[in-house]
Amino acid sequence: IIALSVFLAFYIYQDQKHANMVTAARAITSDIDRAQTIIDEIRKLQGADYNQRQILIHDSWLKNRHLFGRKINSKDFELFNKFFDTCKDIDESKMKLQKMLEQNFIAKIDYVQKHVLQVRSKDTKAIIAARAKDLEIIAMEPYVWVPFLPKDAMLLAANSVKYLSDLDAYNYLKAFSQSTTLRWYLTHLF
């Protein structure tokens, strides 16, 4: 009875460990597929804008890489690390871009409001005409200027990243994520 209990406890532990690894592999491959799709979009558009989708919603690699340290060779492991670091850099550049655009938009709103207030406070026709001309020029501009530094950083990072779907380690994770456990077979057969 003791041997059976020990065996059963060991089996349950191994089964749970395997189930956790399957879940982690699914999350990692899902993140990789999503990231590669968004990076393709950035490459096609030759850059990204503030509407760009976030690449890493959950950094499953950072949370679960310890599970696959012995299963993936060191070269592929380092490529995975670099890929996910690059994705984080692209997301940070996007956040910088959004922040800069927001600041530019607020500055333009302040500028326009000051001109409108000046137009209302002056009553000479020449000043009103000059201010109206300024407002026309402002209205014809794009609503804000787009900072190129974050956009260029995003494009440079997207062009430098190597796709992981070509690696044996990715194929291993993909196959592993589709595996099932003995417990699954037992619960579905009986």
Backbone bond lengths (Angstrom), bond angles and torsions (degrees), N, CA, C in turn:
res aa  C-N    CA-C-N  psi(-1)  N-CA   C-N-CA  omega(-1)  CA-C   N-CA-C  phi
1 I - - - 1.454 - - 1.534 110.14 -
2 I 1.330 117.35 -40.73 1.465 120.58 -179.36 1.526 110.01 -65.04
3 A 1.317 116.83 -43.01 1.461 120.90 179.41 1.526 110.58 -62.71
4 L 1.332 116.35 -40.70 1.456 120.77 177.88 1.528 110.80 -64.60
5 S 1.319 116.63 -41.30 1.476 120.62 178.56 1.518 111.02 -64.13
6 V 1.343 116.24 -42.88 1.464 120.20 178.80 1.526 109.85 -64.09
7 F 1.316 116.80 -44.68 1.462 120.52 178.46 1.528 111.09 -61.02
8 L 1.317 116.95 -44.87 1.463 121.10 -179.97 1.524 111.06 -63.75
9 A 1.323 117.83 -42.56 1.472 121.07 177.94 1.523 110.49 -62.96
10 F 1.329 116.78 -43.83 1.459 120.62 178.46 1.526 110.74 -63.28
11 Y 1.331 116.51 -41.91 1.464 120.55 178.85 1.530 111.03 -62.18
12 I 1.320 117.07 -45.64 1.469 120.74 -179.72 1.529 110.08 -62.22
13 Y 1.332 116.60 -42.02 1.466 120.35 178.26 1.527 110.80 -60.77
14 Q 1.335 117.08 -48.54 1.461 121.01 -179.54 1.527 111.47 -64.32
15 D 1.313 116.29 -38.67 1.457 120.43 179.12 1.522 111.10 -64.92
16 Q 1.323 118.03 -43.15 1.463 121.41 177.86 1.525 111.15 -65.72
17 K 1.326 116.18 -39.81 1.458 120.46 177.79 1.527 110.03 -62.17
18 H 1.322 116.27 -44.31 1.463 120.88 178.17 1.531 110.74 -63.18
19 A 1.329 117.05 -43.42 1.466 120.57 179.31 1.528 110.85 -62.00
20 N 1.338 117.56 -40.28 1.465 120.73 177.25 1.522 111.32 -63.85
21 M 1.322 116.11 -38.90 1.461 119.94 179.22 1.528 111.11 -68.86
22 V 1.321 117.49 -37.57 1.461 120.70 177.27 1.525 109.93 -63.75
23 T 1.324 117.24 -45.44 1.460 121.58 178.29 1.524 110.80 -61.31
24 A 1.325 116.60 -43.21 1.465 121.01 179.24 1.526 110.66 -64.55
25 A 1.321 117.56 -42.37 1.466 120.85 179.70 1.520 110.65 -63.94
26 R 1.326 117.51 -38.77 1.472 120.33 176.53 1.523 111.25 -62.91
27 A 1.318 116.17 -44.18 1.465 120.40 -179.80 1.530 110.87 -64.71
28 I 1.316 117.38 -43.14 1.467 120.87 -179.24 1.517 111.12 -65.00
29 T 1.333 117.44 -47.16 1.468 119.45 -179.51 1.516 111.18 -66.46
30 S 1.322 117.49 -33.87 1.460 120.79 175.89 1.530 110.76 -64.57
31 D 1.333 116.62 -44.26 1.469 120.57 176.90 1.522 111.35 -61.42
32 I 1.324 116.67 -41.90 1.461 120.68 -179.45 1.524 110.67 -64.55
33 D 1.328 117.40 -45.59 1.468 121.01 179.82 1.523 111.02 -61.37
34 R 1.329 116.64 -44.42 1.469 120.58 178.67 1.529 110.62 -63.33
35 A 1.317 116.71 -45.64 1.468 121.15 -178.31 1.523 110.89 -62.44
36 Q 1.323 117.35 -43.45 1.459 120.08 -179.22 1.523 111.47 -65.53
37 T 1.327 117.70 -35.13 1.462 121.14 177.12 1.525 110.54 -64.80
38 I 1.320 117.26 -44.87 1.468 120.99 -179.52 1.525 110.40 -68.98
39 I 1.315 117.48 -38.44 1.467 120.31 177.51 1.527 110.34 -64.51
40 D 1.327 117.89 -36.97 1.473 121.00 173.67 1.525 110.79 -59.12
41 E 1.343 116.76 -43.31 1.469 120.79 178.52 1.526 110.70 -61.30
42 I 1.329 117.13 -43.53 1.465 121.11 179.46 1.521 110.17 -62.29
43 R 1.313 116.73 -42.54 1.471 120.21 179.22 1.522 111.76 -65.14
44 K 1.325 116.97 -42.23 1.462 120.31 179.88 1.523 111.79 -63.64
45 L 1.324 116.40 -41.76 1.461 121.23 -178.45 1.529 112.84 -81.98
46 Q 1.331 116.45 -2.63 1.462 122.01 -176.21 1.524 111.45 55.93
47 G 1.282 115.66 41.55 1.458 121.74 177.93 1.513 109.78 143.28
48 A 1.284 114.71 179.62 1.459 120.49 179.78 1.516 108.33 -133.64
49 D 1.290 115.31 164.83 1.455 118.99 177.65 1.526 109.30 -126.28
50 Y 1.312 115.12 -173.34 1.457 119.41 -175.99 1.518 113.07 -69.02
51 N 1.323 118.17 -14.15 1.461 121.76 178.02 1.524 112.46 -88.40
52 Q 1.311 117.01 -1.58 1.460 121.64 -178.08 1.527 110.99 -56.52
53 R 1.322 115.96 134.92 1.469 119.62 177.84 1.522 110.46 -64.66
54 Q 1.298 115.55 147.97 1.460 120.45 176.29 1.521 108.29 -68.54
55 I 1.309 116.50 134.60 1.461 120.29 -176.15 1.521 111.36 -77.13
56 L 1.310 116.42 -52.04 1.461 120.23 -177.83 1.518 110.22 -107.36
57 I 1.303 116.03 104.24 1.463 119.88 175.11 1.522 108.47 -79.16
58 H 1.313 115.59 -46.17 1.463 122.12 175.03 1.519 106.02 -124.97
59 D 1.303 117.07 127.25 1.460 119.30 177.95 1.521 108.09 -86.58
60 S 1.324 115.25 77.68 1.459 120.33 -175.47 1.527 111.88 -67.99
61 W 1.313 117.86 -26.10 1.459 119.82 178.73 1.529 110.10 -66.12
62 L 1.324 116.89 -45.81 1.460 120.51 179.95 1.527 111.13 -61.24
63 K 1.318 116.16 -38.68 1.463 120.82 -178.06 1.528 113.26 -74.88
64 N 1.339 117.15 -28.72 1.466 120.00 -169.70 1.519 115.46 -123.08
65 R 1.304 118.49 4.79 1.469 118.62 -175.91 1.524 113.22 -64.67
66 H 1.306 116.47 -25.91 1.462 119.43 178.30 1.531 112.39 -62.42
67 L 1.331 116.91 -25.29 1.461 120.52 -179.91 1.527 112.57 -71.00
68 F 1.336 115.93 -24.03 1.459 119.69 -173.44 1.528 112.84 -115.26
69 G 1.318 116.88 13.23 1.460 121.30 -178.64 1.515 113.56 -57.72
70 R 1.308 117.45 -37.62 1.477 121.37 -179.35 1.522 112.27 -90.71
71 K 1.302 117.35 -15.94 1.463 120.92 -175.41 1.537 112.27 -88.47
72 I 1.337 116.51 -24.31 1.466 121.60 -175.66 1.525 107.87 -111.51
73 N 1.337 117.07 136.78 1.465 118.92 179.81 1.529 110.55 -66.57
74 S 1.317 116.20 159.50 1.467 121.47 -171.39 1.527 112.41 -64.52
75 K 1.321 117.88 -34.44 1.467 120.68 179.26 1.534 110.50 -65.03
76 D 1.324 116.32 -48.36 1.467 120.34 178.56 1.525 111.02 -65.69
77 F 1.317 116.30 -37.93 1.467 120.52 178.42 1.529 110.03 -59.78
78 E 1.318 116.38 -42.96 1.473 120.93 178.79 1.535 110.78 -66.97
79 L 1.329 117.55 -37.51 1.470 120.50 176.81 1.534 110.92 -64.99
80 F 1.322 116.88 -37.99 1.464 120.42 175.71 1.528 110.02 -62.36
81 N 1.329 116.16 -46.06 1.468 119.80 178.39 1.521 111.26 -58.68
82 K 1.322 116.75 -46.01 1.468 120.99 -179.54 1.523 111.12 -63.86
83 F 1.330 116.62 -42.02 1.466 120.85 179.55 1.529 110.73 -59.34
84 F 1.313 116.56 -49.68 1.462 119.50 -177.54 1.533 111.63 -69.73
85 D 1.331 118.08 -33.90 1.468 120.38 174.74 1.519 111.01 -64.26
86 T 1.327 116.78 -41.02 1.468 121.20 177.94 1.521 110.55 -64.45
87 C 1.320 117.13 -40.53 1.473 120.30 177.54 1.524 110.51 -62.14
88 K 1.333 117.00 -40.18 1.471 120.19 177.03 1.529 110.37 -64.06
89 D 1.330 116.84 -40.03 1.469 120.52 178.23 1.528 111.26 -62.35
90 I 1.322 116.84 -41.42 1.470 120.33 178.42 1.526 109.87 -63.73
91 D 1.328 116.91 -44.13 1.469 120.02 178.13 1.529 111.52 -62.22
92 E 1.334 117.56 -39.65 1.468 120.24 177.84 1.527 111.18 -66.12
93 S 1.326 117.91 -38.75 1.466 121.13 176.92 1.523 110.45 -63.50
94 K 1.326 115.76 -38.42 1.467 119.41 177.97 1.525 110.41 -63.79
95 M 1.327 116.67 -40.95 1.467 120.13 178.63 1.526 110.55 -64.68
96 K 1.340 117.49 -40.28 1.465 120.99 176.45 1.521 110.51 -62.03
97 L 1.323 115.85 -43.33 1.460 120.73 178.99 1.519 110.46 -60.44
98 Q 1.319 117.23 -46.34 1.461 120.55 179.11 1.523 111.27 -61.26
99 K 1.324 116.77 -42.14 1.460 120.49 180.00 1.530 111.34 -64.96
100 M 1.335 116.61 -42.64 1.462 120.16 178.83 1.523 111.09 -65.14
101 L 1.316 117.08 -41.13 1.464 120.38 178.33 1.527 110.81 -63.50
102 E 1.312 116.40 -40.50 1.464 120.33 178.23 1.531 110.31 -63.02
103 Q 1.319 117.12 -44.09 1.463 120.53 178.46 1.525 111.13 -63.67
104 N 1.335 116.81 -41.27 1.464 120.44 178.72 1.521 111.07 -65.27
105 F 1.300 116.34 -40.59 1.455 120.66 179.99 1.536 110.78 -64.26
106 I 1.312 116.38 -43.19 1.473 120.65 178.46 1.530 110.15 -64.41
107 A 1.333 117.52 -40.77 1.463 120.75 178.53 1.522 111.00 -63.36
108 K 1.326 116.64 -39.56 1.472 119.26 179.15 1.521 110.89 -68.54
109 I 1.311 117.01 -39.45 1.467 120.06 177.03 1.527 110.06 -60.69
110 D 1.322 117.01 -44.58 1.472 120.61 178.00 1.518 111.27 -60.48
111 Y 1.331 116.86 -43.00 1.461 121.52 179.85 1.525 111.17 -62.56
112 V 1.316 115.76 -45.49 1.472 119.71 179.70 1.525 110.69 -64.55
113 Q 1.328 117.53 -42.58 1.465 120.32 179.90 1.518 111.26 -62.27
114 K 1.322 117.63 -39.37 1.469 120.35 178.03 1.517 110.92 -63.34
115 H 1.348 116.82 -41.47 1.463 119.62 178.90 1.525 111.22 -65.90
116 V 1.318 117.06 -40.85 1.461 120.10 179.45 1.522 110.07 -64.31
117 L 1.328 116.79 -42.21 1.464 119.50 178.63 1.518 111.21 -65.04
118 Q 1.329 117.92 -37.25 1.451 119.92 178.28 1.521 110.84 -67.07
119 V 1.322 116.85 -37.09 1.461 119.99 178.77 1.524 109.77 -64.22
120 R 1.295 117.62 -41.49 1.458 120.43 -178.93 1.521 112.27 -71.70
121 S 1.338 117.60 -29.87 1.454 119.27 -176.61 1.525 112.73 -82.48
122 K 1.308 119.65 -19.26 1.473 123.16 178.68 1.520 108.56 -100.53
123 D 1.304 114.57 144.54 1.459 116.47 -177.63 1.525 112.91 -117.73
124 T 1.299 119.25 2.26 1.459 118.29 177.53 1.517 108.96 -80.84
125 K 1.309 115.65 142.56 1.464 121.42 -175.44 1.530 112.05 -65.90
126 A 1.309 118.48 -33.42 1.465 120.60 -179.61 1.524 111.40 -66.23
127 I 1.315 116.67 -41.71 1.467 120.34 179.18 1.518 110.10 -67.67
128 I 1.329 115.74 -41.21 1.467 119.51 179.28 1.528 110.67 -62.83
129 A 1.327 117.23 -41.68 1.463 120.70 178.73 1.534 110.82 -65.15
130 A 1.331 116.83 -40.61 1.474 120.16 179.35 1.529 110.46 -64.53
131 R 1.327 115.91 -42.54 1.460 119.12 179.28 1.527 111.20 -67.56
132 A 1.311 117.25 -36.60 1.464 120.53 177.74 1.527 110.35 -63.16
133 K 1.331 115.51 -38.73 1.458 119.78 177.57 1.533 109.93 -64.98
134 D 1.347 117.57 -42.61 1.468 121.13 176.85 1.525 110.93 -59.21
135 L 1.327 116.09 -43.09 1.462 119.83 -179.13 1.532 111.68 -66.54
136 E 1.338 117.17 -34.76 1.464 119.87 175.99 1.523 110.71 -63.87
137 I 1.326 115.82 -42.82 1.470 120.23 179.34 1.526 109.57 -63.35
138 I 1.319 116.73 -43.45 1.468 120.57 179.06 1.528 110.60 -62.85
139 A 1.318 116.29 -41.59 1.464 120.32 -178.19 1.529 111.52 -65.85
140 M 1.335 118.12 -30.04 1.463 120.69 -178.57 1.533 112.04 -78.84
141 E 1.306 118.43 -19.66 1.460 121.50 178.67 1.526 109.36 -69.91
142 P 1.334 115.31 156.60 1.460 116.27 168.64 1.529 107.61 -61.18
143 Y 1.305 116.91 154.68 1.461 118.52 -172.18 1.522 112.88 -59.84
144 V 1.326 117.56 -30.20 1.461 121.22 173.44 1.515 108.25 -150.75
145 W 1.300 117.39 159.84 1.467 120.55 173.37 1.511 108.36 -83.30
146 V 1.299 115.12 148.42 1.460 120.12 -177.30 1.528 108.32 -98.78
147 P 1.309 117.80 119.37 1.458 119.65 178.26 1.529 110.93 -67.28
148 F 1.312 116.31 131.43 1.459 119.83 -175.65 1.518 113.36 -85.87
149 L 1.313 118.07 -25.48 1.458 119.82 -176.05 1.539 112.47 -58.49
150 P 1.337 119.56 -51.36 1.477 118.10 177.70 1.527 112.89 -65.45
151 K 1.342 116.87 -36.63 1.465 119.10 179.26 1.520 110.70 -64.15
152 D 1.320 115.80 -44.07 1.469 119.45 179.13 1.522 111.23 -64.73
153 A 1.321 116.43 -38.88 1.471 120.25 178.63 1.526 110.39 -63.24
154 M 1.336 116.87 -39.72 1.465 120.52 179.16 1.531 110.77 -65.22
155 L 1.328 116.39 -43.36 1.466 119.97 -179.59 1.525 110.87 -67.35
156 L 1.318 116.83 -42.09 1.456 120.41 178.88 1.531 111.10 -61.63
157 A 1.322 116.12 -43.16 1.467 119.96 178.54 1.524 110.93 -65.87
158 A 1.323 116.65 -41.81 1.473 120.00 -179.83 1.527 111.00 -64.05
159 N 1.322 116.64 -37.80 1.462 119.38 -179.74 1.521 112.59 -74.96
160 S 1.322 117.21 -22.32 1.464 119.64 -177.41 1.524 113.31 -88.01
161 V 1.315 117.14 -15.44 1.462 119.94 -174.58 1.528 110.87 -77.60
162 K 1.315 115.00 140.19 1.468 121.59 176.46 1.522 108.21 -96.67
163 Y 1.326 116.24 134.83 1.448 119.86 -179.90 1.520 110.66 -68.58
164 L 1.303 115.36 136.49 1.457 120.69 -178.72 1.519 112.32 -86.62
165 S 1.313 117.49 -18.43 1.462 119.84 -176.78 1.524 112.07 -66.80
166 D 1.343 117.50 -11.83 1.458 121.13 177.56 1.527 112.65 -88.32
167 L 1.322 116.92 -7.65 1.461 120.73 -174.43 1.529 111.75 -88.94
168 D 1.329 115.16 151.63 1.460 120.48 175.48 1.523 110.96 -64.32
169 A 1.330 117.07 -34.36 1.466 120.82 -179.58 1.527 110.71 -63.96
170 Y 1.325 117.41 -38.57 1.470 120.54 177.31 1.530 109.55 -64.66
171 N 1.310 116.02 -44.98 1.471 119.62 179.42 1.525 111.08 -62.54
172 Y 1.333 116.41 -36.57 1.467 120.51 176.02 1.530 109.91 -62.85
173 L 1.339 116.33 -47.72 1.469 119.53 179.86 1.522 111.35 -63.21
174 K 1.313 116.57 -40.01 1.474 120.62 179.73 1.534 110.04 -62.54
175 A 1.315 116.42 -46.01 1.467 119.83 179.04 1.527 110.55 -66.77
176 F 1.316 116.52 -40.96 1.458 120.74 179.67 1.526 110.73 -64.02
177 S 1.323 117.11 -37.05 1.465 120.07 -179.06 1.523 112.15 -67.58
178 Q 1.307 116.88 -19.14 1.466 120.74 179.56 1.521 112.51 -97.57
179 S 1.321 116.13 1.00 1.456 118.99 179.66 1.523 110.21 -78.29
180 T 1.278 114.82 161.92 1.460 120.70 179.27 1.519 109.11 -124.86
181 T 1.291 115.19 168.37 1.465 119.62 -178.21 1.525 109.91 -105.28
182 L 1.307 114.89 165.62 1.461 120.43 177.30 1.524 109.96 -62.25
183 R 1.324 116.60 -34.42 1.463 119.97 179.24 1.539 110.30 -61.14
184 W 1.345 117.37 -38.40 1.460 120.74 178.56 1.521 109.79 -61.09
185 Y 1.325 116.90 -45.44 1.455 120.07 179.20 1.531 111.39 -62.24
186 L 1.317 115.93 -42.91 1.472 119.32 -179.48 1.519 112.21 -64.25
187 T 1.343 117.15 -40.91 1.471 119.56 -178.35 1.518 112.43 -74.11
188 H 1.340 118.05 -26.83 1.456 119.50 -179.53 1.526 113.63 -92.14
189 L 1.293 116.86 -16.95 1.464 119.22 177.92 1.532 112.21 -88.82
190 F 1.331 116.49 -29.08 1.474 118.62 -176.31 1.488 111.75 -111.55
